[in-house]
Amino acid sequence: AQGAAAEERKENDNTQLASLVAGVTATMAMRQTLLTYFGHTWPMVDLAFSGITTYGYFLTSAYKDGKPMLRQGDTGDWIGTILGHKDAVWNATLNKDATKAATAAADFTAKVWDAVLGDELMTLVHKYIVKTVYFMQDSNYLLTRGQNKLFCIYDLNKPEAEPEEISDHSSDIKKALWYSEDKQILSSDDKTVKTLGSCYYDRSEISKF
């Protein structure tokens, strides 16, 4: 009986050890590897990832040198540099499938790019410095926000049309994006974060914190 009990304890110990090893292995597999991206001497002010595509996922970064870059998201490998702005680029973003990129710059423009070929698709001229850009999920509309305290929503299928406008923060915002299946806009400045109804649903302020 004592021998059977000892054998059972040994078996339990082996099971616990195997479980511990499996847990440690899983933890090590999940551990993140930090990547350092080189290529600019000016400060980086923004970065954004695409969704997962058949070719992996991608990263775009905005710099004060006016030359945003496109990189492979998981390795950081450089793919290309987007050239065309005449001043600092404050924000850069990709659409969900990484086929289009958009940039917001201090040269009073937001630009839309073919993210595969690097070609400029359109320039959206503003009256002030543009600080943020963001695609709707279907990539047909682009949200921009400049220092004139107005959100602009452009129909990218009608670039010559005037944008829809929504007034928001009294101060300069740092970031804005579509939220809640594109029914709301989430924006922030140095002191507050707000959610607003988009012009296609409800323009009113929903919450502030």
Secondary structure in CASP SS format (residue, H / E / C, confidence):
PFRMAT SS
TARGET T0000
AUTHOR 0000-0000-0000
METHOD secondary structure of the structure
MODEL  1
A C 1.00
Q H 1.00
G H 1.00
A H 1.00
A H 1.00
A H 1.00
E H 1.00
E H 1.00
R H 1.00
K H 1.00
E H 1.00
N H 1.00
D H 1.00
N H 1.00
T H 1.00
Q H 1.00
L H 1.00
A H 1.00
S H 1.00
L H 1.00
V H 1.00
A H 1.00
G H 1.00
V H 1.00
T H 1.00
A H 1.00
T H 1.00
M H 1.00
A H 1.00
M H 1.00
R C 1.00
Q C 1.00
T C 1.00
L C 1.00
L C 1.00
T C 1.00
Y C 1.00
F C 1.00
G C 1.00
H C 1.00
T C 1.00
W C 1.00
P C 1.00
M E 1.00
V E 1.00
D E 1.00
L E 1.00
A E 1.00
F E 1.00
S C 1.00
G C 1.00
I C 1.00
T E 1.00
T C 1.00
Y C 1.00
G E 1.00
Y C 1.00
F E 1.00
L E 1.00
T E 1.00
S E 1.00
A E 1.00
Y E 1.00
K C 1.00
D C 1.00
G C 1.00
K C 1.00
P C 1.00
M E 1.00
L E 1.00
R E 1.00
Q E 1.00
G C 1.00
D C 1.00
T C 1.00
G C 1.00
D C 1.00
W E 1.00
I E 1.00
G E 1.00
T E 1.00
I C 1.00
L C 1.00
G C 1.00
H C 1.00
K C 1.00
D C 1.00
A C 1.00
V E 1.00
W E 1.00
N E 1.00
A E 1.00
T E 1.00
L E 1.00
N C 1.00
K C 1.00
D C 1.00
A C 1.00
T C 1.00
K E 1.00
A E 1.00
A E 1.00
T E 1.00
A E 1.00
A E 1.00
A C 1.00
D C 1.00
F C 1.00
T E 1.00
A E 1.00
K E 1.00
V E 1.00
W E 1.00
D E 1.00
A C 1.00
V C 1.00
L C 1.00
G C 1.00
D C 1.00
E E 1.00
L E 1.00
M E 1.00
T E 1.00
L E 1.00
V E 1.00
H C 1.00
K C 1.00
Y C 1.00
I C 1.00
V E 1.00
K E 1.00
T E 1.00
V E 1.00
Y E 1.00
F E 1.00
M C 1.00
Q C 1.00
D C 1.00
S C 1.00
N C 1.00
Y E 1.00
L E 1.00
L E 1.00
T E 1.00
R E 1.00
G E 1.00
Q C 1.00
N C 1.00
K C 1.00
L E 1.00
F E 1.00
C E 1.00
I E 1.00
Y E 1.00
D E 1.00
L C 1.00
N C 1.00
K C 1.00
P C 1.00
E C 1.00
A C 1.00
E C 1.00
P C 1.00
E E 1.00
E E 1.00
I E 1.00
S E 1.00
D C 1.00
H C 1.00
S C 1.00
S C 1.00
D C 1.00
I C 1.00
K C 1.00
K E 1.00
A E 1.00
L E 1.00
W E 1.00
Y E 1.00
S C 1.00
E C 1.00
D C 1.00
K C 1.00
Q E 1.00
I E 1.00
L E 1.00
S E 1.00
S E 1.00
D C 1.00
D C 1.00
K C 1.00
T C 1.00
V E 1.00
K E 1.00
T E 1.00
L E 1.00
G E 1.00
S C 1.00
C C 1.00
Y C 1.00
Y C 1.00
D C 1.00
R C 1.00
S C 1.00
E E 1.00
I E 1.00
S E 1.00
K E 1.00
F C 1.00
END
